[in-house]
Amino acid sequence: GAVTNTLVPGCTINITNETAGASWTCWWVLDYDLTSGTTTAGTGRARVDGVLATTFAPYAAEVATDRSGISSFATGTLATVGSHTFELVATLPASMQLATQSALLIEITEIA
């Protein structure tokens, strides 16, 4: 069935920063796989410390055998020093699933 903001397996990264105000960039690829045709878009986005990024990667296709890797990125700032969790989450219609090739990459920039 349809799911909302479900965690993408293998796409959680925990980091610890040492500088308040560190900037981050994350890139991701979602491996969407249709089980039947749909015109309802699936979406994926980053979630940082429980807060969803505003940038997302949508995908929809009308052929049941369609599969596609869709990429996107988001940027932000870590206001505090300490441990932070980056996750990739997906919202999928009932006719879509995630295949095995999804990925998440994080870059942290700290200036002392």
LOFI-563446 format. One record per residue (C-alpha): residue in three letters; x, y, z. Coordinates in steps of 0.1 Angstrom, whole numbers, padded with zeros to 4 digits, always signed. Layout:
ALAXYZ ...
This chain:
GLY+0000+0000+0000 ALA+0009+0037-0001 VAL+0035+0049+0024 THR+0044+0084+0036 ASN+0079+0095+0046 THR+0091+0059+0051 LEU+0128+0055+0058 VAL+0148+0042+0028 PRO+0168+0011+0038 GLY+0206+0017+0041 CYS+0202+0055+0038 THR+0208+0068+0073 ILE+0240+0086+0082 ASN+0249+0098+0117 ILE+0276+0125+0120 THR+0290+0146+0148 ASN+0301+0182+0140 GLU+0324+0203+0161 THR+0314+0238+0150 ALA+0281+0255+0154 GLY+0268+0268+0121 ALA+0284+0240+0100 SER+0269+0238+0065 TRP+0258+0206+0049 THR+0250+0194+0015 CYS+0234+0160+0008 TRP+0228+0143-0025 TRP+0207+0113-0031 VAL+0195+0088-0057 LEU+0162+0070-0053 ASP+0157+0037-0072 TYR+0120+0038-0080 ASP+0104+0006-0093 LEU+0068+0004-0105 THR+0046-0026-0098 SER+0018-0012-0120 GLY+0014+0020-0140 THR+0006+0052-0121 THR+0002+0089-0127 THR+0006+0096-0089 ALA+0042+0107-0082 GLY+0064+0091-0056 THR+0088+0115-0038 GLY+0120+0113-0018 ARG+0137+0138+0003 ALA+0163+0142+0030 ARG+0153+0144+0067 VAL+0178+0160+0090 ASP+0173+0156+0128 GLY+0136+0149+0121 VAL+0130+0179+0098 LEU+0122+0173+0062 ALA+0142+0192+0035 THR+0121+0213+0011 THR+0138+0199-0020 PHE+0125+0165-0032 ALA+0129+0141-0061 PRO+0096+0131-0078 TYR+0089+0102-0101 ALA+0058+0088-0119 ALA+0054+0066-0150 GLU+0026+0049-0167 VAL+0042+0015-0176 ALA+0043-0012-0150 THR+0078-0023-0160 ASP+0094+0012-0156 ARG+0123+0016-0132 SER+0143+0048-0127 GLY+0170+0063-0106 ILE+0161+0099-0097 SER+0186+0122-0080 SER+0184+0155-0061 PHE+0202+0175-0034 ALA+0195+0198-0005 THR+0216+0222+0016 GLY+0213+0236+0051 THR+0231+0245+0083 LEU+0236+0227+0116 ALA+0230+0253+0142 THR+0244+0233+0171 VAL+0275+0213+0179 GLY+0269+0176+0184 SER+0253+0145+0169 HIS+0230+0148+0139 THR+0211+0122+0118 PHE+0206+0125+0081 GLU+0180+0101+0065 LEU+0165+0096+0031 VAL+0127+0091+0032 ALA+0102+0083+0005 THR+0065+0088-0001 LEU+0052+0061-0025 PRO+0018+0054-0040 ALA+0006+0018-0037 SER+0019+0010-0072 MET+0055+0019-0065 GLN+0083+0005-0045 LEU+0120+0012-0039 ALA+0145-0011-0055 THR+0180-0018-0040 GLN+0201+0009-0055 SER+0191+0040-0035 ALA+0220+0060-0020 LEU+0227+0091+0003 LEU+0259+0111+0004 ILE+0265+0139+0030 GLU+0292+0167+0029 ILE+0298+0188+0061 THR+0318+0220+0059 GLU+0331+0234+0092 ILE+0350+0266+0096 ALA+0367+0273+0129 
